[in-house]
Amino acid sequence: MARVGRRIGLAFASDAVRAVAVDGERILWSGETRLDGDRDVCEAALELLSGAPRPHLGRATAAVALGPQASQVRIINGLPSVSEPPLLRAVIREGVDSFFLRPRSELLTSGVRLIGSETAIAAAVERDAASLARDVCTRAKLRLFRVAPTAVALSLVKRDGIVRWADGNIALELGCSEGRIESIRTRPLSATAEADALCVLEVPRERLGALDDRFADAIGAALLDEQEPLALDPATEPSWALDSERLRRWRVWAVAGCGLFCSALAPLASVWADARAAAIIAAVSSEQQRTIEASLVQLDRVTAAIEELRVFSDSLPRTTALLAELTRALPDGHAVIELELAGPRTQLVLLTTDASAALSAVRTVSSLREAELHGALSNDGLGGPMRQRVAIRAGYARPATIRPVSDVP
């Protein structure tokens, strides 16, 4: 087990909450509480953590693993060919619904780990589950260190080989190498016997000590470090890192105070505004007024020139950018022989040896939507192998502009 100092690993599963306290390579304490019936998850976790050992000075540090019911890990292909993880994280965050399954609540995305020129691994957790972890740590007087999916935590426990894990009706199968996820498969479970069989991880015993394999998620949470890109850092997620109860009370008092202050000043506001306007008008000389009027005329001219430039830019042909995307998407042996842009609709004719491959390639173009074959196919030899003329119709939208890395929040 890696040297991590004293820390508490907390794991939320669909039917249980597990926790371990570690100090370097030693497991100091472990506990589990079952979530039977309508038992409140937060109260169950607080009851469990009440028995955890605490340092004599300061607050204990906790890291949290969220089960596959509230987290997702995906291998994403077709990303922009850039090497800046912050830019790729921004791309994934903006298109989160395209990369992850739609959850019950809003998703918080992690950083990315590059595994190829256009491929990366990214993770996401549900905001409600992350907020629950934050509230539990706040009420238990723990400093929340990291929040990560259970899949990431398991890869740190069994650093090499295949990891199989079941949580409720979801099964995970991970391929791990040196503590990093190389492949991941998620599938539903319906048979209880199958789910029980998947809980055997074959984890090296020096990482679990005398604990059962089911504590692997909590131990993996304790092993998270600050360099793990697939874990969320509360310091970089201010939208849920603040204590919700204190924030709610502060907002109530702030709104009440602003209301009382505005009510007290309302009768004087109009008097002050009139006096300030009269003073400004009196201070402006006739010569200054003429200067201001001339400046306003120049400003109107500049505004009109900018508007003309915008209209001219919008009227430029859009075919160049679209042809560039099609050229990158189409495999060898395919050619575009006709392209027509008519408002939001696009029609193109391709010369290809495989109509289905051509349609699939066109569907990968980011600025085209709902591509489909249009009309009958026709053959065209053109002195070489037999090819087909394929007419495809699709919707067209200008591709969104990607902001520079310095502008990404």
Backbone hydrogen bonds, N-H to C=O, Kabsch-Sander energy under -0.5 kcal/mol:
donor,donor_aa,acceptor,acceptor_aa,energy
4,V,2,A,-0.7
7,R,22,V,-2.3
8,I,61,T,-2.7
9,G,20,V,-2.7
10,L,8,I,-0.5
10,L,63,A,-2.8
11,A,18,R,-3.1
12,F,65,A,-2.7
13,A,11,A,-0.6
13,A,16,A,-2.7
17,V,33,T,-2.5
18,R,11,A,-2.4
19,A,31,G,-2.4
20,V,9,G,-2.0
21,A,29,W,-2.7
22,V,7,R,-2.8
23,D,26,R,-2.7
24,G,5,G,-1.6
25,E,23,D,-0.6
26,R,23,D,-1.8
28,L,21,A,-2.6
28,L,26,R,-0.7
29,W,21,A,-1.4
31,G,19,A,-2.4
33,T,17,V,-2.3
35,L,15,D,-2.6
36,D,34,R,-1.0
39,R,36,D,-1.4
44,A,40,D,-2.2
45,A,41,V,-2.5
46,L,42,C,-2.3
47,E,43,E,-2.3
48,L,44,A,-2.0
49,L,45,A,-2.6
50,S,46,L,-1.1
51,G,48,L,-1.4
52,A,49,L,-1.5
60,A,141,K,-0.6
62,A,143,R,-2.6
63,A,8,I,-2.3
64,V,146,R,-2.7
65,A,10,L,-2.6
66,L,148,A,-2.4
67,G,12,F,-2.0
70,A,67,G,-2.2
72,Q,124,A,-2.7
74,R,122,A,-2.7
76,I,74,R,-0.7
76,I,120,A,-3.1
79,L,118,E,-2.3
82,V,80,P,-2.3
87,L,84,E,-0.8
88,L,84,E,-1.8
89,R,85,P,-2.7
90,A,86,P,-1.8
91,V,87,L,-2.1
92,I,88,L,-2.5
93,R,89,R,-2.6
94,E,90,A,-2.2
95,G,91,V,-1.6
96,V,93,R,-1.0
98,S,95,G,-1.7
99,F,95,G,-0.9
99,F,96,V,-0.6
100,F,96,V,-2.2
108,L,125,V,-3.2
109,T,107,L,-0.5
110,S,123,A,-2.9
111,G,229,P,-1.9
113,R,121,I,-2.1
115,I,119,T,-2.1
116,G,119,T,-1.1
120,A,76,I,-2.0
121,I,113,R,-2.4
122,A,74,R,-2.4
123,A,111,G,-0.7
124,A,72,Q,-2.4
125,V,108,L,-2.2
126,E,70,A,-2.3
127,R,106,E,-3.6
130,A,126,E,-2.4
131,S,127,R,-2.7
132,L,128,D,-2.1
133,A,129,A,-2.2
134,R,130,A,-2.2
135,D,131,S,-2.7
136,V,132,L,-2.5
137,C,133,A,-2.1
138,T,134,R,-2.4
139,R,135,D,-2.6
140,A,136,V,-2.1
141,K,138,T,-1.1
142,L,137,C,-3.4
143,R,60,A,-3.1
144,L,142,L,-0.7
145,F,62,A,-3.5
146,R,62,A,-0.6
147,V,232,L,-1.8
148,A,64,V,-2.3
150,T,66,L,-2.6
152,V,149,P,-0.6
153,A,149,P,-1.6
154,L,150,T,-2.7
155,S,151,A,-1.5
156,L,152,V,-0.7
156,L,153,A,-0.9
157,V,153,A,-0.8
157,V,154,L,-0.7
158,K,154,L,-2.2
159,R,157,V,-0.9
161,G,176,C,-2.0
163,V,174,L,-2.6
165,W,172,L,-2.3
167,D,170,I,-2.9
170,I,167,D,-1.6
171,A,187,R,-3.0
172,L,165,W,-3.5
173,E,185,R,-2.0
174,L,163,V,-3.0
175,G,183,S,-2.5
176,C,161,G,-3.0
176,C,174,L,-0.6
177,S,180,R,-2.3
179,G,159,R,-2.3
180,R,177,S,-1.3
182,E,175,G,-3.7
183,S,175,G,-1.3
185,R,173,E,-1.8
187,R,171,A,-2.0
189,L,169,N,-3.3
195,A,191,A,-1.9
196,D,192,T,-2.5
197,A,193,A,-1.9
198,L,194,E,-1.4
199,C,196,D,-1.1
200,V,197,A,-1.1
201,L,199,C,-0.7
207,R,204,P,-1.9
208,L,204,P,-0.6
208,L,205,R,-0.8
209,G,205,R,-3.1
211,L,208,L,-2.2
215,F,212,D,-1.9
216,A,213,D,-2.2
217,D,214,R,-0.5
219,I,215,F,-2.3
220,G,216,A,-2.5
221,A,217,D,-1.8
222,A,218,A,-1.7
223,L,219,I,-1.3
224,L,221,A,-1.2
228,E,225,D,-1.6
231,A,228,E,-1.1
232,L,147,V,-3.7
236,T,233,D,-1.7
237,E,233,D,-0.5
237,E,234,P,-0.9
240,W,237,E,-1.8
241,A,237,E,-1.4
242,L,238,P,-0.8
244,S,242,L,-0.6
247,L,243,D,-2.5
248,R,244,S,-2.5
249,R,245,E,-2.2
250,W,246,R,-2.5
251,R,247,L,-2.3
252,V,248,R,-2.1
253,W,249,R,-2.4
254,A,250,W,-2.5
255,V,251,R,-2.6
256,A,252,V,-2.3
257,G,253,W,-2.6
258,C,254,A,-2.5
259,G,255,V,-2.2
260,L,256,A,-2.2
261,F,257,G,-2.4
262,C,258,C,-2.6
263,S,259,G,-2.1
264,A,260,L,-1.9
265,L,261,F,-1.6
266,A,262,C,-1.3
268,L,265,L,-0.7
269,A,265,L,-1.2
269,A,266,A,-0.7
270,S,266,A,-0.7
272,W,268,L,-2.4
273,A,269,A,-2.3
274,D,270,S,-2.3
275,A,271,V,-2.2
276,R,272,W,-2.5
277,A,273,A,-2.3
278,A,274,D,-2.3
279,A,275,A,-2.0
280,I,276,R,-2.0
281,I,277,A,-2.3
282,A,278,A,-2.2
283,A,279,A,-1.5
284,V,280,I,-0.7
284,V,281,I,-0.8
285,S,283,A,-0.6
289,Q,285,S,-2.0
290,R,286,S,-2.1
291,T,287,E,-1.9
292,I,288,Q,-2.5
293,E,289,Q,-2.5
294,A,290,R,-2.3
295,S,291,T,-2.3
296,L,292,I,-2.3
297,V,293,E,-1.9
298,Q,294,A,-2.2
299,L,295,S,-2.5
300,D,296,L,-2.2
301,R,297,V,-1.9
302,V,298,Q,-2.5
303,T,299,L,-2.5
304,A,300,D,-2.2
305,A,301,R,-2.2
306,I,302,V,-2.5
307,E,303,T,-2.1
308,E,304,A,-2.0
309,L,305,A,-2.1
310,R,306,I,-2.3
311,V,307,E,-2.4
312,F,308,E,-2.3
313,S,309,L,-2.5
314,D,310,R,-2.5
315,S,311,V,-1.3
316,L,312,F,-0.5
316,L,313,S,-1.1
322,L,318,R,-1.5
323,L,319,T,-3.1
324,A,320,T,-2.0
325,E,321,A,-2.0
326,L,322,L,-2.5
327,T,323,L,-2.5
328,R,324,A,-1.8
329,A,325,E,-1.9
330,L,326,L,-2.8
334,H,331,P,-1.1
335,A,351,L,-1.7
337,I,335,A,-0.6
337,I,349,V,-2.6
338,E,349,V,-1.5
340,E,347,Q,-2.7
342,A,340,E,-0.6
342,A,345,R,-2.6
345,R,342,A,-1.8
346,T,394,A,-3.0
347,Q,340,E,-2.5
348,L,392,I,-2.4
349,V,338,E,-2.1
350,L,390,V,-3.0
351,L,335,A,-2.9
352,T,350,L,-0.6
352,T,388,Q,-2.5
358,A,354,D,-2.0
359,L,355,A,-2.3
360,S,356,S,-2.4
361,A,357,A,-2.2
362,V,358,A,-2.3
363,R,359,L,-1.9
364,T,360,S,-0.6
364,T,361,A,-1.1
365,V,362,V,-1.5
368,L,365,V,-1.5
369,R,395,G,-2.4
372,E,393,R,-2.0
374,H,391,A,-3.2
378,S,389,R,-1.3
380,D,387,R,-3.0
384,G,381,G,-1.8
387,R,380,D,-1.2
388,Q,352,T,-3.8
389,R,378,S,-4.2
390,V,350,L,-2.8
390,V,388,Q,-0.7
391,A,389,R,-0.5
392,I,348,L,-2.8
392,I,390,V,-0.5
393,R,372,E,-2.7
394,A,346,T,-2.6
395,G,369,R,-3.2
396,Y,344,P,-3.2
397,A,367,S,-2.2
407,D,404,P,-1.2
408,V,404,P,-0.5
408,V,405,V,-1.3
